[in-house]
């Protein structure tokens, strides 16, 4: 459609240039006729006594200047007309090549409905949005370079996108082998680039995935990991904004732990660790744990070993109330203590 509209605009431009050249020649022709009439009038007056003294030398010089200007303008218009003709020939040649490229033999097939095209674009965009919502993965850039060797075809692909708030970039090769019945496609090379470089378990999984060249396992596992990663960020940020005097995030909201400080009991801190473990097989498991920090002199007063049983009690809270409610209970305990 863009090519068809472009052809129409270029065709209109060529038509306007032709009309402009014709009008320019007509304008110059009218001026030439006017000058010739003046010269003829001057020639008729030659027989009268002292014609050059009456008309003066300057008027003949003006005629000659006008003629020179008209000649220059004619040259310019002839050049423009020549360029317009060349441009028209190139336009027709390009249009013919485009028709052959798209295999269009019937000019009527160039006519598309703008409404139908808009409907198709909207339908495609809605399908992409639905796919992104279901999988949690969106693609922003994709480039493919194809290399053919006999019956085999190799595609070098570069793919960029994001899952939730984590960006990724893939470089991989697809080899297509033509058989008698079907085409077999295999991934022969895979390179995964992530913006996260400090997650040990994830890096181990990525290395294993690159060795196996398993794109499907990467997308499935990375989508689940990114979902948990974003959920941890949002949760840490929420409690930091709600309880700024109690909650500390030494590594920021993207860190793996948060610190709860007891304002009424100096020296006592609770550290909530929230790790996202990824196995080599692509299994994602969130693990939360609690560590306590208490001064040595205060341990003598903990006769019931409350601090020792705190991690088990926190895990029970997680099973009963969930992550956010369990953290909320600990924060309220630090405020009331």
Secondary structure by P-SEA (a helix, b strand, c coil): caaaaaaaaaaaaaaaaaaaaaaaaaaaaaaaaaaaaaaaaaaaacccccccccccaaaaaaaaaaaaaaaaaaaaaaaaaaaaaaaaaaaaaaaaaaaaaacccccccccccaaaaaaaaaaaaaaaaaaaaaccccccbbbbbbbbcccbbbbbbbbbbccccccbbbbbbbbbbbcccbbbbbbcbbbbbbcccccaaaaaaaaaaaaaccaaaaaaaaaaaaaaaaaaaaaaaaaaaaccccccccccccccbbbbbbcccccbbbbbbbbbbbcccbbbbbbbbbbbbbccccccccccccccaaaaaaaaaaacccaaaaaaaaaaaaaac
